Amino acid sequence: MSALPPPSLSVATYNVHACVGMDGVRDPERVAQVIRELDADIVGLQEVDAGYWNAGGVDQLAVLARQTKMHAVAGPTLVERSKSYGNGLLSRRPPTRIQRLDLSVPGFEPRGALVADFDNDDRKMRVVVTHFGLSAAERRAQAERLLSLLDPRPGGIRILLGDFNEWAPRRRMTRLLSACFGPSGRMRTFPSRFPLFALDRIWVTPSTCVTTRRTIKTPLIRVASDHLPVVAELNLPVAVRR
């Protein structure tokens, strides 16, 4: 009798640009349509707005969760009363534990990371969603802080999703994260109409779980945000325990 194939998982990272497309239209429903087309089990989001930049605007993460029928967790980095802006996570199953890490560097826009633990069918998995800053020194400091705050030996599968704003391929930030998480691949994602720069990445440990990484470039996706999403397909070990 042949062995059963390993279970699969699809993960994605997507900077939604506050749901403002390349046509200047703010349209969360359009972004939700993109996410449905990705058909990923877990989606890390950056630049999700809940009225922070768009006064009187809707809670975009709530709209995306409702439209995709996925569980949502917010990881805001800018908060003012009931308004917020920052990272988010959509998943088919709810996480079992959530952490919000502060990666802010003095003198720069506040940044953070959203950490979600999952326990699905005896498979332990930690997913980190983040969005690094625009300065090389800031990004290096954020990578160092992120690695210092994360459990160095959590066991199971570790997935790092984000917009890392790294234009150059061999900067210290990328080397630091790759030394911890393994290779990330380098798909051009920005700007979405004519992508030149690999700003958005997916790291997975163990890297042998990854079968494919790719960007999606449909006409809808090219206009819905200024970034393309990156999707990775994984084959999971039969059971990974802490």
Backbone bond lengths (Angstrom), bond angles and torsions (degrees), N, CA, C in turn:
res aa  C-N    CA-C-N  psi(-1)  N-CA   C-N-CA  omega(-1)  CA-C   N-CA-C  phi
1 M - - - 1.473 - - 1.524 108.24 -
2 S 1.316 117.03 131.10 1.460 120.91 -179.24 1.521 110.18 -76.40
3 A 1.347 115.07 150.97 1.459 120.19 -179.84 1.521 109.96 -72.28
4 L 1.335 114.90 148.52 1.454 119.52 176.87 1.525 109.38 -70.81
5 P 1.346 118.34 145.78 1.464 120.30 177.38 1.521 110.08 -66.87
6 P 1.333 118.27 151.98 1.465 120.33 178.70 1.528 110.57 -65.89
7 P 1.346 117.53 149.28 1.462 119.85 177.63 1.527 110.35 -64.69
8 S 1.307 116.15 150.81 1.463 120.64 -176.62 1.523 110.77 -111.30
9 L 1.315 115.10 159.16 1.458 122.76 177.70 1.516 107.62 -146.59
10 S 1.318 116.21 140.35 1.456 121.76 177.73 1.526 108.60 -116.21
11 V 1.345 117.04 128.80 1.466 121.63 178.70 1.521 108.82 -126.42
12 A 1.330 115.40 152.46 1.466 120.16 -177.83 1.519 109.91 -142.79
13 T 1.317 116.00 153.97 1.454 122.09 169.33 1.518 108.40 -125.99
14 Y 1.346 115.94 140.01 1.470 119.25 -171.08 1.527 109.29 -153.26
15 N 1.323 116.52 115.88 1.461 122.23 171.34 1.533 107.14 -85.12
16 V 1.339 115.82 111.72 1.480 119.98 -172.37 1.522 112.93 -89.89
17 H 1.350 118.31 -2.64 1.473 121.75 173.81 1.532 111.44 55.43
18 A 1.345 116.17 43.60 1.469 122.17 -178.25 1.527 111.42 56.09
19 C 1.323 115.33 27.45 1.479 123.09 179.29 1.530 112.55 62.23
20 V 1.337 116.21 23.39 1.467 120.94 174.33 1.521 107.98 -97.75
21 G 1.326 116.33 121.09 1.447 121.01 -176.43 1.507 113.66 -84.62
22 M 1.308 116.02 178.20 1.462 122.11 178.60 1.525 112.13 -67.25
23 D 1.317 116.32 -13.54 1.460 120.98 175.31 1.525 112.09 -91.97
24 G 1.346 117.22 3.84 1.454 121.38 179.14 1.517 114.89 81.91
25 V 1.318 117.63 3.31 1.463 122.07 -177.69 1.526 109.94 -92.70
26 R 1.340 115.99 130.24 1.474 121.27 175.69 1.520 107.86 -88.80
27 D 1.350 116.87 112.94 1.464 119.98 -170.14 1.536 110.32 -145.58
28 P 1.346 117.79 85.82 1.467 119.64 178.78 1.528 113.25 -59.99
29 E 1.330 117.57 -33.41 1.461 119.68 179.59 1.521 111.19 -63.88
30 R 1.311 116.87 -34.97 1.466 120.36 177.51 1.525 110.47 -66.90
31 V 1.329 116.98 -41.42 1.458 120.44 177.05 1.529 110.28 -64.57
32 A 1.332 116.82 -38.25 1.468 120.13 176.85 1.524 110.72 -61.64
33 Q 1.317 117.05 -37.24 1.465 120.27 177.23 1.527 110.61 -63.96
34 V 1.335 117.08 -40.20 1.463 120.51 176.18 1.528 110.25 -59.87
35 I 1.331 116.42 -46.60 1.466 120.12 -177.53 1.523 110.69 -63.72
36 R 1.326 117.26 -38.84 1.463 119.09 176.47 1.523 110.56 -62.01
37 E 1.334 117.28 -39.20 1.456 120.42 -179.64 1.530 111.71 -68.78
38 L 1.332 117.85 -29.01 1.469 119.92 176.87 1.522 110.68 -64.91
39 D 1.331 116.45 -32.62 1.471 122.48 178.21 1.524 111.21 54.83
40 A 1.336 116.19 41.93 1.461 121.22 179.60 1.524 110.20 -93.54
41 D 1.327 116.10 151.27 1.461 121.32 177.73 1.522 112.04 -77.79
42 I 1.325 115.95 -30.77 1.469 122.30 -179.56 1.524 107.57 -137.52
43 V 1.334 116.23 131.60 1.465 121.08 -179.82 1.524 108.82 -129.95
44 G 1.334 116.35 119.22 1.458 121.43 172.58 1.518 109.34 -89.68
45 L 1.324 116.99 132.47 1.466 122.59 -175.49 1.522 110.55 -119.47
46 Q 1.323 115.20 145.90 1.454 121.54 172.37 1.540 108.92 -125.67
47 E 1.343 114.71 154.88 1.472 122.76 177.95 1.527 111.87 60.60
48 V 1.323 115.53 47.21 1.465 121.06 175.42 1.525 107.75 -92.88
49 D 1.339 116.73 128.36 1.464 122.13 -173.58 1.529 110.95 -106.99
50 A 1.317 115.55 141.41 1.470 121.15 172.01 1.524 108.00 -130.96
51 G 1.334 115.53 63.56 1.453 121.50 177.50 1.506 115.78 81.09
52 Y 1.367 117.90 3.85 1.464 119.52 -177.53 1.525 111.05 -72.76
53 W 1.327 116.78 -51.40 1.460 120.82 179.27 1.521 112.23 -92.33
54 N 1.304 116.59 -28.92 1.459 121.20 -179.70 1.523 107.88 -107.46
55 A 1.324 116.22 94.52 1.463 121.22 -175.48 1.528 109.83 -55.71
56 G 1.327 115.19 128.97 1.455 119.26 -178.76 1.506 113.57 77.58
57 G 1.341 117.21 6.00 1.455 120.67 -177.43 1.514 112.58 -75.21
58 V 1.293 116.04 166.16 1.460 122.08 -178.20 1.529 110.22 -78.44
59 D 1.303 115.90 163.57 1.452 122.65 170.88 1.529 106.45 -77.22
60 Q 1.323 115.85 100.90 1.465 120.02 -172.60 1.527 111.90 -64.09
61 L 1.328 118.55 -36.84 1.457 119.81 -179.97 1.528 110.66 -64.02
62 A 1.325 116.89 -38.44 1.466 120.32 177.61 1.526 110.76 -64.43
63 V 1.325 116.65 -40.21 1.468 120.18 177.57 1.521 110.64 -63.68
64 L 1.324 116.49 -45.36 1.463 120.30 -178.94 1.526 110.96 -63.58
65 A 1.344 116.82 -40.30 1.464 119.85 178.79 1.525 110.71 -64.53
66 R 1.310 116.10 -43.02 1.469 119.70 -179.16 1.526 111.45 -66.18
67 Q 1.316 116.19 -42.03 1.461 120.29 -176.66 1.532 112.32 -72.95
68 T 1.318 117.03 -28.44 1.474 120.29 -178.48 1.529 112.72 -99.86
69 K 1.350 115.96 -9.59 1.474 121.18 -177.27 1.528 111.52 59.99
70 M 1.323 115.80 41.10 1.461 121.70 178.18 1.528 109.70 -116.97
71 H 1.329 115.15 159.49 1.462 120.68 174.56 1.535 108.53 -75.52
72 A 1.325 116.03 143.38 1.464 120.67 -177.31 1.519 110.89 -124.27
73 V 1.344 115.06 140.80 1.459 122.24 172.86 1.526 107.22 -132.68
74 A 1.322 116.66 129.56 1.461 121.45 -179.30 1.519 110.62 -93.00
75 G 1.314 115.41 143.83 1.460 121.91 174.35 1.513 109.67 -132.20
76 P 1.341 117.95 64.05 1.467 120.49 -174.12 1.521 112.59 -66.13
77 T 1.318 115.15 147.20 1.460 121.16 176.54 1.532 111.22 -115.35
78 L 1.320 117.15 -20.49 1.457 123.44 173.66 1.524 107.26 -120.28
79 V 1.331 116.35 122.70 1.469 120.74 -177.01 1.525 109.03 -135.23
80 E 1.325 116.05 133.18 1.462 122.10 174.91 1.522 108.04 -143.38
81 R 1.323 115.40 104.47 1.458 121.86 -174.93 1.524 109.51 55.06
82 S 1.324 117.87 -119.00 1.472 120.26 -177.70 1.529 112.48 -89.87
83 K 1.325 117.63 1.79 1.459 121.35 -178.55 1.526 110.02 -96.92
84 S 1.319 115.84 149.65 1.470 118.55 179.42 1.527 110.04 -157.25
85 Y 1.332 113.77 166.44 1.466 121.77 -177.30 1.516 107.61 -159.91
86 G 1.330 116.74 139.37 1.459 118.27 176.59 1.507 113.39 154.80
87 N 1.325 116.18 -138.34 1.458 122.41 -175.20 1.529 111.32 -88.28
88 G 1.318 115.19 163.58 1.458 121.05 175.98 1.513 110.33 -156.30
89 L 1.318 115.35 163.26 1.457 121.56 179.78 1.521 108.77 -136.35
90 L 1.327 116.01 132.49 1.458 122.72 171.45 1.522 107.75 -116.63
91 S 1.323 117.19 137.20 1.460 120.24 -179.94 1.520 110.01 -149.74
92 R 1.336 114.72 149.42 1.461 119.51 179.44 1.531 110.90 -69.34
93 R 1.329 116.64 -33.35 1.459 121.18 176.08 1.526 108.61 -114.37
94 P 1.330 117.58 147.82 1.468 118.79 179.34 1.517 111.40 -72.31
95 P 1.327 117.84 145.05 1.463 119.90 174.22 1.515 110.94 -69.90
96 T 1.330 115.74 158.06 1.462 120.87 179.04 1.530 111.82 -92.46
97 R 1.332 117.00 -18.22 1.468 120.46 -178.84 1.521 108.69 -154.92
98 I 1.348 115.60 142.12 1.460 121.72 -178.79 1.527 109.58 -128.55
99 Q 1.339 115.57 138.71 1.463 122.47 170.29 1.524 108.44 -130.41
100 R 1.320 115.81 147.30 1.466 121.12 173.44 1.521 107.86 -122.62
101 L 1.329 115.68 117.75 1.453 121.77 -175.25 1.523 110.38 -103.89
102 D 1.301 116.33 138.57 1.461 122.12 177.48 1.527 108.96 -91.45
103 L 1.324 116.36 116.80 1.464 121.84 178.79 1.525 111.37 -111.40
104 S 1.315 117.14 18.48 1.462 121.04 -174.78 1.520 111.73 -66.05
105 V 1.322 115.65 143.18 1.459 123.66 175.93 1.526 107.26 -114.53
106 P 1.328 119.24 128.36 1.470 120.56 -178.52 1.530 112.19 -52.80
107 G 1.328 114.88 136.31 1.457 120.67 179.33 1.516 114.54 91.11
108 F 1.347 116.73 -4.73 1.462 121.11 -179.57 1.532 109.97 -125.25
109 E 1.319 115.21 167.17 1.460 120.72 177.88 1.527 110.61 -57.36
110 P 1.338 117.83 137.24 1.471 119.25 177.74 1.530 111.58 -56.77
111 R 1.330 115.11 138.74 1.468 121.65 178.77 1.522 108.71 -134.65
112 G 1.320 115.55 160.24 1.455 118.85 -179.56 1.509 112.20 -158.33
113 A 1.319 115.21 179.59 1.459 122.20 176.36 1.515 108.64 -134.68
114 L 1.300 115.63 140.98 1.455 123.85 176.68 1.525 107.75 -105.76
115 V 1.327 117.25 122.64 1.461 122.44 -176.78 1.524 108.11 -114.13
116 A 1.324 116.39 124.17 1.461 121.61 -179.01 1.517 109.62 -126.44
117 D 1.315 116.41 129.41 1.464 122.11 176.28 1.522 109.25 -102.11
118 F 1.323 115.37 138.63 1.460 122.06 179.01 1.527 108.89 -124.88
119 D 1.304 115.36 147.10 1.458 121.82 177.13 1.521 106.85 -134.20
120 N 1.323 116.14 86.40 1.456 122.06 -175.01 1.520 110.24 -111.10
121 D 1.314 116.82 115.07 1.460 121.29 175.93 1.526 111.77 53.00
122 D 1.329 115.80 47.12 1.463 122.85 178.33 1.523 113.49 69.09
123 R 1.315 117.40 13.17 1.466 120.24 177.08 1.521 108.73 -106.14
124 K 1.308 116.88 114.62 1.457 122.17 179.62 1.519 108.89 -84.09
125 M 1.321 115.35 135.04 1.459 118.80 -176.53 1.526 109.03 -147.68
126 R 1.327 115.60 135.50 1.465 121.44 175.49 1.524 108.52 -117.70
127 V 1.337 116.04 128.02 1.456 122.96 -179.38 1.526 108.60 -117.57
128 V 1.326 116.33 129.15 1.465 122.42 179.00 1.519 108.32 -118.21
129 V 1.333 116.08 128.32 1.462 122.31 178.39 1.521 108.04 -116.83
130 T 1.333 117.22 130.08 1.455 118.96 -177.16 1.529 110.95 -151.33
131 H 1.328 114.14 170.44 1.467 122.51 178.58 1.523 106.79 -147.44
132 F 1.325 116.08 107.81 1.453 121.27 -177.08 1.531 111.07 -81.38
133 G 1.339 114.61 168.94 1.457 121.61 -174.49 1.515 114.78 -83.34
134 L 1.321 115.02 -175.61 1.467 121.76 -173.03 1.524 113.62 -92.23
135 S 1.327 117.70 -17.55 1.459 121.50 -179.51 1.521 110.34 -94.31
136 A 1.332 117.09 140.47 1.465 121.04 179.77 1.527 111.22 -61.28
137 A 1.346 117.30 -42.44 1.462 120.49 178.90 1.524 110.72 -64.92
138 E 1.324 116.22 -39.02 1.470 120.92 177.45 1.518 110.58 -62.42
139 R 1.328 117.32 -45.75 1.467 120.77 -179.05 1.525 111.29 -63.56
140 R 1.314 116.50 -40.28 1.462 119.55 178.80 1.529 109.93 -62.28
141 A 1.333 117.21 -44.40 1.460 120.91 179.18 1.532 110.80 -64.10
142 Q 1.315 116.57 -37.33 1.464 119.71 179.93 1.525 111.48 -68.54
143 A 1.316 117.06 -39.75 1.467 120.12 176.72 1.527 110.44 -62.85
144 E 1.328 117.02 -44.52 1.459 120.34 179.86 1.528 110.99 -63.21
145 R 1.325 116.66 -42.03 1.471 119.81 179.95 1.529 110.66 -67.60
146 L 1.326 117.29 -42.12 1.463 119.96 179.73 1.526 110.50 -59.20
147 L 1.317 116.83 -46.37 1.457 120.38 -179.03 1.528 111.55 -66.65
148 S 1.320 117.32 -32.13 1.467 119.83 179.10 1.523 111.63 -72.87
149 L 1.335 118.18 -27.84 1.458 121.70 -177.40 1.524 113.01 -88.06
150 L 1.327 116.77 -26.04 1.457 119.61 -179.40 1.523 110.69 -78.73
151 D 1.320 115.50 145.25 1.463 120.34 174.51 1.530 108.26 -61.88
152 P 1.332 118.84 119.81 1.469 119.51 -175.47 1.524 113.41 -67.15
153 R 1.344 117.39 -21.01 1.464 119.81 -179.33 1.533 110.12 -134.51
154 P 1.332 117.07 66.59 1.459 118.75 -177.60 1.520 113.09 -76.39
155 G 1.316 117.69 -14.69 1.458 120.89 -174.60 1.512 110.36 75.49
156 G 1.316 116.02 172.24 1.452 120.10 178.30 1.519 112.88 69.17
157 I 1.294 114.63 -156.77 1.459 122.27 -178.04 1.518 108.94 -99.14
158 R 1.322 116.76 136.60 1.468 122.03 177.19 1.518 108.76 -118.43
159 I 1.320 115.72 130.90 1.463 122.04 -177.66 1.524 108.22 -127.93
160 L 1.316 116.74 126.28 1.465 122.62 178.09 1.524 108.33 -114.07
161 L 1.330 115.98 118.24 1.464 122.98 -177.15 1.522 108.89 -117.89
162 G 1.332 117.81 135.36 1.455 116.11 176.19 1.508 115.74 174.96
163 D 1.331 112.10 171.68 1.458 122.80 168.61 1.521 105.23 -100.76
164 F 1.340 116.42 111.92 1.451 120.80 -173.48 1.526 112.68 -100.93
165 N 1.330 117.24 -0.54 1.462 122.34 173.65 1.522 112.89 52.34
166 E 1.323 117.00 28.29 1.464 120.16 -179.05 1.513 109.99 -98.72
167 W 1.329 115.71 112.19 1.460 121.05 -176.89 1.526 111.65 -82.87
168 A 1.331 117.00 -33.59 1.464 121.18 -177.44 1.530 109.49 -94.60
169 P 1.334 118.31 143.59 1.469 120.81 -172.64 1.514 115.60 -77.25
170 R 1.323 119.94 -21.41 1.469 120.51 -170.25 1.526 113.05 -121.28
171 R 1.314 117.22 30.47 1.454 120.34 178.79 1.528 111.27 -72.53
172 R 1.323 115.84 161.48 1.464 121.37 -177.15 1.528 111.47 -60.49
173 M 1.336 117.22 -36.95 1.461 119.85 179.60 1.519 111.35 -56.36
174 T 1.344 116.46 -48.06 1.455 121.17 -179.19 1.524 110.88 -64.24
175 R 1.312 117.25 -40.05 1.464 120.94 179.80 1.530 111.03 -65.17
176 L 1.335 117.14 -39.93 1.459 120.78 178.80 1.522 111.44 -61.52
177 L 1.333 116.31 -48.23 1.463 120.06 -177.62 1.528 110.89 -68.86
178 S 1.317 117.06 -38.12 1.464 119.84 -179.93 1.523 111.23 -67.90
179 A 1.331 117.41 -33.09 1.459 120.24 178.17 1.524 110.99 -64.94
180 C 1.323 116.82 -29.27 1.465 121.05 -179.03 1.520 112.25 -91.70
181 F 1.338 116.73 -41.59 1.463 121.14 -171.31 1.526 114.02 -106.03
182 G 1.332 118.19 -10.35 1.453 119.68 -175.63 1.519 111.39 92.82
183 P 1.338 118.20 -172.10 1.470 121.05 -177.37 1.525 111.55 -69.56
184 S 1.341 115.33 151.71 1.466 120.56 -178.54 1.524 113.47 -112.28
185 G 1.316 117.12 -13.16 1.466 118.31 -168.85 1.523 109.14 75.56
186 R 1.306 116.28 166.56 1.468 119.70 -176.75 1.529 108.80 -144.82
187 M 1.333 115.36 86.08 1.461 121.65 179.12 1.525 109.85 -101.71
188 R 1.314 116.58 134.40 1.462 119.95 179.83 1.530 110.03 -74.30
189 T 1.336 115.30 127.10 1.470 119.97 -174.29 1.519 114.94 -126.94
190 F 1.329 118.00 -11.19 1.466 120.40 -173.60 1.521 110.27 -138.14
191 P 1.354 115.98 138.52 1.462 129.27 -10.63 1.527 111.12 -74.70
192 S 1.311 116.45 157.64 1.462 120.30 -168.00 1.524 113.65 -65.24
193 R 1.325 118.09 -31.56 1.475 119.08 -179.12 1.527 111.54 -70.06
194 F 1.336 116.37 -41.76 1.468 121.59 179.83 1.532 107.82 -137.39
195 P 1.316 118.11 77.35 1.472 120.50 -171.30 1.526 113.21 -65.01
196 L 1.336 114.39 129.01 1.458 121.94 -179.50 1.524 112.54 -119.91
197 F 1.339 117.75 -27.19 1.459 121.70 -169.20 1.528 111.12 -121.58
198 A 1.329 115.06 139.42 1.478 121.66 -178.94 1.525 109.08 -92.00
199 L 1.323 116.45 74.07 1.464 120.54 -177.73 1.522 112.82 -83.57
200 D 1.318 117.32 -28.22 1.465 122.36 -172.73 1.530 109.36 -106.61
201 R 1.345 116.26 132.11 1.457 119.42 -172.29 1.520 111.76 -141.94
202 I 1.326 114.32 158.93 1.460 122.34 174.11 1.521 108.34 -128.95
203 W 1.336 115.89 119.94 1.460 122.35 171.98 1.518 108.71 -105.05
204 V 1.319 117.44 139.20 1.464 122.32 177.69 1.521 109.17 -135.46
205 T 1.331 116.15 133.23 1.465 122.45 174.12 1.524 108.57 -124.67
206 P 1.337 119.31 124.46 1.472 127.09 0.95 1.527 111.51 -75.00
207 S 1.321 115.85 142.87 1.465 120.75 -176.28 1.523 112.60 -66.90
208 T 1.332 116.83 -18.88 1.471 119.90 179.31 1.528 111.80 -67.51
209 C 1.346 117.34 -13.92 1.475 120.13 176.60 1.525 112.03 -69.70
210 V 1.345 117.17 -25.61 1.464 120.71 -172.75 1.519 110.39 -78.42
211 T 1.322 116.16 125.72 1.463 120.26 175.24 1.525 111.25 -98.67
212 T 1.335 118.08 -37.83 1.467 121.17 177.24 1.519 109.95 -148.69
213 R 1.323 115.57 150.50 1.464 123.50 165.81 1.517 106.99 -127.72
214 R 1.323 116.87 140.48 1.461 117.92 -179.15 1.526 110.36 -158.59
215 T 1.318 115.71 156.82 1.453 121.12 167.94 1.529 108.09 -97.94
216 I 1.314 115.52 155.72 1.464 121.67 179.00 1.521 107.32 -111.97
217 K 1.347 117.29 132.38 1.466 120.03 -170.30 1.523 112.25 -132.02
218 T 1.316 117.92 44.37 1.468 119.70 176.73 1.528 109.29 -70.99
219 P 1.334 118.23 161.45 1.471 120.21 176.36 1.526 112.82 -55.52
220 L 1.331 117.63 -38.98 1.460 120.82 178.23 1.523 110.80 -63.16
221 I 1.321 117.29 -45.73 1.462 121.12 -176.95 1.524 110.93 -66.92
222 R 1.309 117.76 -35.48 1.467 120.27 -179.67 1.522 112.77 -64.71
223 V 1.335 117.70 -22.42 1.458 120.54 -177.66 1.524 113.00 -106.25
224 A 1.346 119.08 -21.34 1.469 121.53 -171.38 1.523 112.96 -69.07
225 S 1.353 118.22 -29.17 1.462 123.44 179.89 1.521 108.00 -149.66
226 D 1.342 116.08 171.24 1.472 118.48 176.49 1.527 112.17 -85.90
227 H 1.332 117.57 -2.76 1.462 122.65 175.75 1.520 110.00 -116.54
228 L 1.326 116.28 149.67 1.461 121.29 167.30 1.527 109.23 -88.50
229 P 1.313 117.97 146.47 1.462 119.52 173.04 1.524 110.99 -76.81
230 V 1.322 115.80 154.00 1.458 122.65 171.79 1.522 107.68 -114.23
231 V 1.334 116.11 134.72 1.464 122.18 -179.28 1.526 108.65 -122.60
232 A 1.331 116.22 136.72 1.466 121.86 174.82 1.517 109.14 -123.07
233 E 1.323 115.38 136.50 1.464 121.52 175.78 1.527 107.82 -103.09
234 L 1.345 116.14 132.20 1.453 121.37 -176.72 1.523 110.67 -120.96
235 N 1.315 116.32 144.86 1.458 123.60 165.74 1.517 107.26 -105.52
236 L 1.325 116.99 119.81 1.451 121.18 -172.74 1.522 111.13 -91.60
237 P 1.314 117.80 143.24 1.466 120.39 172.03 1.532 109.56 -58.83
238 V 1.308 115.54 159.07 1.468 119.56 -178.08 1.512 111.28 -57.91
239 A 1.314 118.69 -42.25 1.459 121.76 175.68 1.507 108.87 -155.40
240 V 1.342 116.41 131.15 1.444 120.90 178.36 1.521 106.91 -125.11
241 R 1.333 117.61 119.44 1.443 120.72 -175.06 1.531 110.52 -116.87
242 R 1.331 114.36 151.65 1.461 118.38 174.00 1.507 110.39 -75.00
